[in-house]
């Protein structure tokens, strides 16, 4: 059931207007593509949390084990009284590892595009960490220019886990790092999670899980368009399509039409040919030299890095 426009607050109306513009531009473009950030409505964020628990999806458990091993050193490198700023915080699960190690934290600033998911996570953290100042920011971290004034006097330590940097093209990743460097200021630092290049089969399996949760995550974007943009996608006639492009060093994710069909979205009609794909997400993988080059282009240098024994994933402390 569609939510009446009058029931939406100003922020929700603006979010829906942005979504509408992005979808219409993306479906009308060549090639067709919709920005990955729109996968993360409340349901999409919850599905991604499920993906992180899947046996095939190694990044979350591998990064978590690295963070547990290095959190004390991260806290030492960060220093006392700093503000932890998380870009794209989601449910803030990994953040708790750092919060447990950073005992004298000035504040935690989670940034996320899903207001509902962000508010719920912030409420849980306030309840579980008595006295912790939590200042959530709803928005797109690729567009933010400033952070809450309450942390103006604290050293700012950014946190960008989950290899979310891989969802950006290399050019976008450099722009993000430069923006983050400005927001974190000259004395700040960034803790960055990066998925490493590895066996293509392992990568394929991670994005095509046997339980079909990743497929649900991709197709939830169609469900969101049906709900928010008066679209009439028949989800049974579209499929999740993900594969590793070895030449580009990236996973590519699409939704694919299973037959010739016409779909209505926000009052416009779009024709899909059988087999036609709409791009939703990239996930770039890096080697160590690539991480160092990316950091340098973004205005950072690597102070410390940690890699698991199987060399699946890296966490780096950038200054």
C-alpha positions in Angstrom: 0.0 0.0 0.0 1.5 3.4 -1.0 2.0 5.9 1.8 0.0 9.1 1.1 2.2 12.0 0.4 0.7 14.1 3.2 1.8 11.4 5.7 5.5 12.1 4.8 7.6 14.7 6.6 9.7 17.1 4.6 12.8 14.9 4.8 10.9 11.9 3.5 9.4 13.8 0.7 12.8 15.1 -0.3 14.2 11.5 -0.2 11.4 10.2 -2.4 11.8 13.1 -4.9 15.5 12.3 -5.1 14.7 8.6 -5.6 12.2 9.4 -8.3 14.7 11.6 -10.2 17.5 9.0 -10.0 15.2 6.2 -11.1 13.7 8.0 -14.1 17.2 9.2 -15.2 18.7 5.8 -14.7 16.0 3.8 -16.5 16.0 6.4 -19.3 19.8 6.3 -19.7 22.1 4.2 -21.8 23.2 1.9 -20.3 20.5 1.7 -17.7 21.7 2.0 -14.1 20.3 3.0 -10.7 22.7 4.2 -7.9 23.5 1.5 -5.3 22.6 3.8 -2.4 18.9 3.3 -3.3 19.2 -0.4 -2.5 19.3 0.6 1.2 15.7 1.5 2.3 14.7 -0.1 5.6 14.0 -3.5 4.1 17.2 -3.4 1.9 19.3 -2.5 5.0 17.8 -5.4 6.9 18.4 -7.8 4.0 22.0 -6.7 3.8 22.4 -7.5 7.5 21.2 -11.0 6.6 23.7 -11.2 3.7 26.5 -10.4 6.2 25.6 -13.6 8.1 25.6 -16.0 5.1 28.3 -18.7 5.0 29.3 -17.7 1.4 29.7 -14.1 2.3 33.2 -14.0 3.9 33.9 -10.2 4.0 31.9 -9.5 7.2 33.2 -12.3 9.4 36.8 -11.8 8.1 36.8 -8.1 8.7 35.2 -8.6 12.1 37.9 -11.0 13.1 40.6 -8.5 12.0 38.9 -5.6 13.9 38.7 -7.7 17.1 42.5 -8.3 16.8 43.5 -4.7 16.0 40.9 -2.6 17.9 43.3 -1.9 20.7 45.9 -0.6 18.3 43.4 1.4 16.5 42.4 3.0 19.8 46.0 3.8 20.5 46.6 5.3 17.1 43.4 7.4 17.4 44.3 8.8 20.8 42.1 9.9 23.6 38.9 12.1 23.3 38.4 11.6 19.6 35.1 11.5 17.7 34.4 8.3 15.7 32.7 9.2 12.4 31.2 6.2 10.5 30.3 6.6 6.8 27.4 4.4 5.8 26.9 3.0 9.3 23.9 0.6 8.7 23.3 -1.3 11.9 26.7 -0.3 13.5 27.5 -3.9 14.4 31.3 -3.7 13.6 31.4 -0.2 15.3 30.8 -1.9 18.6 34.2 -3.5 18.4 35.9 -0.1 18.2 33.5 1.4 20.8 34.5 -1.3 23.2 38.2 -0.5 22.7 37.9 3.4 22.6 36.9 3.9 26.3 37.3 7.7 26.3 35.5 8.5 23.1 34.2 12.0 22.8 31.3 11.1 20.5 30.1 8.7 17.8 28.7 10.1 14.6 27.0 7.5 12.4 26.1 8.6 8.8 23.5 6.7 6.8 21.0 7.3 4.1 18.3 5.2 5.7 16.7 7.4 8.5 14.7 4.5 9.9 17.6 2.1 10.1 19.9 4.9 11.5 17.5 6.0 14.2 17.0 2.4 15.4 20.8 1.7 15.5 21.4 5.0 17.4 18.8 4.2 20.0 20.3 0.7 20.6 23.8 2.2 21.0 22.6 4.9 23.5 21.0 2.1 25.5 24.0 -0.2 25.4 26.7 2.4 26.0 25.6 4.6 28.8 27.1 8.1 28.6 28.1 7.8 24.9 27.2 10.8 22.9 25.6 9.6 19.7 25.0 12.3 17.0 23.4 10.5 13.9 23.4 12.2 10.5 20.9 11.2 7.9 22.3 11.7 4.4 24.5 10.6 1.6 28.2 10.6 2.7 29.2 11.4 -0.9 27.5 14.8 -0.6 28.0 15.8 3.0 30.1 18.9 3.5 30.2 19.2 7.3 29.7 17.2 10.6 27.8 18.1 13.8 29.3 21.2 15.6 29.4 19.2 18.8 32.6 17.4 17.6 34.3 20.5 16.4 37.1 20.4 19.1 37.7 16.6 18.9 40.1 14.7 16.7 38.0 13.0 14.0 38.6 9.3 13.2 36.6 8.1 10.2 35.4 4.5 9.9 34.5 3.1 6.5 34.2 -0.7 6.9 32.6 -3.5 4.9 34.7 -2.7 1.8 32.0 -0.2 0.9 34.9 1.7 -0.8 34.6 -1.1 -3.4 31.0 0.0 -4.3 32.5 3.2 -5.7 34.3 3.4 -9.0 38.0 4.2 -8.6 37.3 7.8 -9.6 34.4 8.0 -7.1 36.6 6.4 -4.4 39.2 9.1 -4.8 36.5 11.8 -4.5 35.1 10.1 -1.4 38.6 10.0 0.2 39.2 13.6 -0.6 35.9 14.6 0.9 36.4 12.5 3.9 39.9 14.1 4.4 38.3 17.5 4.4 35.6 16.6 6.9 38.1 14.7 9.2 40.5 17.6 8.9 44.3 17.6 8.8 44.8 15.9 12.1 42.2 13.2 11.5 42.5 9.6 10.3 40.4 7.0 8.5 40.0 3.3 9.3 39.2 1.7 6.0 38.0 -1.9 5.2 39.0 -3.2 1.8 38.2 -6.5 0.1 41.2 -8.1 -1.6 41.5 -9.7 -5.0 41.1 -13.5 -4.8 39.9 -16.7 -6.5 37.0 -15.7 -8.8 34.9 -18.6 -7.8 34.9 -17.5 -4.2 33.9 -14.1 -5.3 31.1 -15.4 -7.4 29.7 -17.6 -4.6 29.8 -14.6 -2.2 27.4 -12.6 -4.4 25.2 -15.5 -5.5 24.4 -17.2 -2.2 22.5 -20.5 -2.2 19.7 -19.1 0.0 18.9 -16.4 -2.5 19.2 -13.5 0.0 21.4 -11.4 -2.3 18.8 -11.9 -5.0 16.1 -10.7 -2.6 18.3 -7.7 -1.8 18.7 -6.7 -5.5 15.0 -7.3 -6.3 13.9 -5.3 -3.3 14.8 -2.2 -5.4 12.0 -3.1 -7.7 9.7 -3.6 -4.7 10.7 -0.2 -3.5 9.9 1.4 -6.9 6.5 -0.3 -6.8 5.8 1.1 -3.3 7.2 4.6 -3.6 7.0 5.4 -7.3 3.7 3.7 -8.3 5.6 1.2 -10.5 4.2 -2.1 -11.6 7.3 -4.4 -11.7 6.4 -8.1 -11.6 9.3 -9.4 -9.5 8.8 -12.9 -10.9 9.8 -11.6 -14.4 13.2 -10.2 -13.2 16.3 -11.9 -11.8 19.4 -11.0 -9.8 22.5 -11.2 -12.0 26.0 -10.9 -10.4 29.4 -12.0 -11.8 33.1 -11.2 -11.5 34.7 -9.1 -14.2 38.3 -10.2 -13.8 39.7 -7.6 -16.3 38.2 -4.8 -14.2 38.7 -6.4 -10.9 35.1 -6.0 -9.8 31.9 -7.8 -9.1 29.0 -6.4 -11.2 25.4 -6.6 -10.1 22.3 -6.1 -12.1 18.6 -7.0 -12.3 17.8 -8.7 -15.5 14.5 -8.9 -17.4 13.4 -12.5 -18.1 11.1 -11.6 -21.0 10.1 -8.7 -23.2 7.9 -6.4 -21.1 6.8 -2.9 -20.5 6.8 -1.4 -16.9 5.2 1.7 -15.6 7.3 3.9 -13.2 6.2 7.2 -11.9 3.8 7.7 -14.8 6.3 6.8 -17.5 6.6 3.6 -19.4 9.8 1.7 -19.9 10.3 -1.2 -22.4 12.6 -4.0 -21.4 13.9 -6.6 -23.8 14.4 -10.2 -22.7 17.9 -10.4 -21.1 18.2 -6.7 -20.7 20.0 -5.7 -17.5 19.9 -2.6 -15.3 23.1 -2.0 -13.3 22.8 -1.5 -9.5 26.2 -2.1 -8.0 29.9 -2.6 -8.4 32.2 -4.1 -5.8 35.8 -3.5 -6.7 38.5 -5.6 -5.2 42.1 -4.3 -4.6 45.6 -5.6 -4.0 47.9 -4.0 -1.5 49.6 -1.8 -4.2 46.1 -0.6 -5.3 45.1 0.3 -1.8 48.3 2.4 -1.3 47.7 4.1 -4.7 44.1 4.9 -3.9 45.0 6.3 -0.5 47.7 8.5 -2.0 45.3 9.9 -4.6 42.8 10.6 -1.9 45.3 12.6 0.2 46.1 9.9 2.8 49.0 7.6 3.5 48.9 4.2 5.2 50.1 4.3 8.8 49.2 0.7 9.6 47.5 -2.3 7.9 46.1 -5.6 9.1 45.4 -8.6 6.8 43.9 -12.0 7.8 46.0 -15.1 7.3 44.1 -16.2 4.2 44.6 -12.8 2.7 40.9 -12.2 2.0 40.5 -8.8 3.5 42.5 -5.8 4.7 41.8 -3.1 7.4 44.1 0.0 7.0 44.6 3.0 9.2 45.1 6.0 7.0 46.5 9.3 8.2 
